[in-house]
């Protein structure tokens, strides 16, 4: 299946755009997505935290993904 991942903040800078298409097998989970994207972009593995939102809600690692899902990578944020 092909997922379109929306990117924000430092993830957009590392990957070089605001969206990225990722190929994953049917039944893939959030953890599988993170493993694949960190393999493709090792700099993402250096981030202290990287959250995934699926359909506008934070998702745990075991959530199963479908092609219809809206997926976003949420990098750590700092404020002041």
ABEGO torsion letter per residue (X at the ends): XBBBBBBBEAAAAAAGEABBBBBBBBGBBAAAAAAAAAAABAAAAABABBBBBBGGBBBBAABBBBAABBBBBBBBBBBX
